[in-house]
């Protein structure tokens, strides 16, 4: 059985795209991790988002597909209007069940399933946003032994989501976007 790569899950809502565009160019091309990005957005932005992130990233960026195994050095974008679950065999599963926190994809759903599948072998990073999505998932990641990180609310376009997380969840690290790439490179063994 192959060892699963370290997993980094990044979740964001309103204002969450800008920190991602800031951190991507700073990622190491030899990153020893898989990255999943969960962004609340409309489905008609799908292809534009993948192209935009690909242009900024030293790593390949692709839309997550059903039953796809997670691979080191790849960035997976959760498709609009689907929840993304990480299975215990480290494959991806797409789900179109009810919205959670008014969102599909839900950051909580992905964070929580990743916590079950990866335990201490993962980090969850919550970015700017206007609702509480992500807080429960951060709690699950912490309880599973994973690392929790949140965007510094002072740097967020919409500070409600990171502020709620800091108030309600155990947060290991609070970061401005300018320090996120170095943080990820540091935890992913680069």
C-alpha positions in Angstrom: 0.0 0.0 0.0 1.4 3.4 -0.9 1.6 6.1 1.6 -0.8 9.0 1.1 0.7 12.4 0.5 0.5 15.1 3.1 -2.8 17.0 2.6 -3.4 20.7 2.7 -7.1 21.8 2.4 -7.7 25.5 1.8 -11.2 26.9 2.1 -12.5 30.4 1.2 -15.6 32.3 0.4 -16.1 36.0 -0.3 -12.7 37.6 -0.7 -11.0 34.1 -0.6 -9.6 34.2 -4.1 -7.1 37.0 -3.6 -5.1 35.2 -0.8 -5.0 32.1 -3.0 -3.6 34.2 -5.9 -1.1 35.6 -3.5 0.1 32.3 -2.1 0.2 30.1 -5.3 3.3 31.7 -6.9 5.3 31.2 -3.8 4.7 27.4 -3.5 7.6 25.1 -4.1 7.5 23.2 -7.3 8.6 20.1 -5.4 5.9 20.3 -2.7 5.5 17.1 -0.8 1.7 17.5 -0.5 -1.6 17.4 -2.3 -3.6 20.6 -2.1 -7.4 20.9 -2.2 -9.0 24.3 -2.7 -12.7 24.7 -1.7 -14.1 28.1 -2.9 -17.7 29.2 -2.7 -18.6 30.4 -6.3 -21.0 30.2 -9.1 -20.7 27.3 -11.5 -20.2 29.4 -14.6 -16.8 30.5 -13.3 -15.5 27.0 -13.3 -13.2 26.9 -16.3 -12.0 30.4 -15.7 -11.0 29.6 -12.1 -8.9 26.6 -13.1 -7.1 28.6 -15.8 -6.5 31.6 -13.5 -5.0 29.4 -10.8 -2.9 27.4 -13.3 -1.4 30.6 -14.6 -0.2 31.6 -11.1 0.9 28.1 -9.8 4.1 26.2 -10.2 2.1 23.1 -9.6 -0.5 21.5 -11.9 -4.1 22.6 -11.1 -7.1 20.5 -12.0 -10.7 20.1 -11.2 -11.3 17.2 -8.7 -12.9 14.1 -10.2 -14.9 11.2 -8.7 -12.8 8.4 -7.3 -9.5 10.1 -8.2 -6.6 9.3 -5.9 -4.9 12.3 -4.3 -1.4 12.8 -5.7 1.5 14.7 -4.3 2.3 18.0 -6.0 -1.2 18.5 -7.5 -3.7 21.2 -6.7 -7.4 20.1 -6.8 -10.2 22.5 -7.2 -13.6 21.4 -5.9 -16.2 21.7 -8.7 -19.0 24.2 -8.1 -22.2 22.8 -6.8 -20.6 19.7 -5.3 -19.4 18.8 -1.9 -16.0 17.1 -1.9 -15.3 14.2 0.4 -12.0 12.6 1.0 -12.4 8.8 1.4 -10.3 6.7 3.9 -8.5 5.2 0.9 -7.4 8.8 0.0 -9.6 9.1 -3.1 -12.0 11.9 -3.8 -15.8 11.6 -3.8 -18.2 14.2 -5.2 -21.6 14.6 -3.6 -24.5 16.8 -4.5 -26.5 16.5 -1.3 -28.1 19.5 0.5 -26.1 22.7 1.0 -24.3 23.1 4.3 -24.0 26.6 5.8 -25.9 27.7 2.6 -23.0 26.4 0.5 -22.2 23.6 -1.9 -19.3 23.0 -1.9 -19.1 23.3 1.9 -15.7 23.9 3.5 -16.9 22.1 6.6 -17.7 18.9 4.7 -14.3 18.8 3.0 -12.3 19.7 6.2 -14.2 17.1 8.3 -13.9 14.3 5.8 -10.2 15.1 5.4 -9.7 14.9 9.1 -11.2 11.4 9.2 -9.1 10.2 6.3 -5.8 12.0 7.2 -5.7 12.7 10.9 -2.5 14.4 11.8 -1.2 14.1 8.2 -3.0 17.3 7.1 -3.4 21.0 7.5 -6.6 23.1 7.0 -6.3 26.8 6.1 -9.5 28.9 6.3 -9.6 32.2 4.4 -11.8 35.3 4.0 -15.6 34.8 3.9 -19.0 36.0 5.0 -20.5 32.9 6.8 -19.4 30.4 9.4 -18.5 27.6 7.0 -15.1 26.1 8.0 -15.3 26.5 11.8 -16.8 23.1 12.5 -14.3 21.5 10.1 -11.4 23.2 11.8 -12.6 21.7 15.1 -12.6 18.2 13.5 -9.2 18.7 12.0 -7.8 19.8 15.4 -9.4 16.8 17.2 -7.9 14.5 14.6 -4.4 15.9 15.3 -4.1 18.0 12.2 -2.9 21.6 12.0 -5.4 24.5 11.8 -4.6 27.8 10.2 -6.7 30.9 9.5 -6.1 34.0 7.5 -5.5 37.1 9.7 -8.9 38.8 9.8 -7.2 42.2 9.5 -6.0 41.1 6.0 -9.3 39.6 4.9 -11.7 41.4 2.5 -14.5 39.8 4.5 -13.4 39.0 8.0 -16.4 37.2 9.4 -15.4 33.7 8.5 -11.8 33.9 9.9 -12.9 35.8 12.9 -15.6 33.2 13.8 -13.0 30.5 13.4 -10.6 32.2 15.8 -13.3 32.7 18.3 -14.8 29.2 18.2 -12.2 26.7 17.0 -8.7 25.8 18.2 -6.4 27.7 15.7 -2.7 26.9 15.6 -1.6 29.6 13.2 -3.0 33.0 12.1 -1.4 34.2 8.8 -1.5 37.1 6.4 -1.6 36.0 2.7 2.0 37.1 2.3 3.2 34.3 4.7 1.0 31.5 3.6 3.2 30.0 0.9 6.2 29.9 3.2 4.0 28.2 5.9 2.8 25.6 3.4 6.3 25.0 2.0 7.5 24.6 5.6 5.0 22.0 6.6 5.2 20.1 3.4 8.8 19.2 3.8 10.4 21.6 1.4 
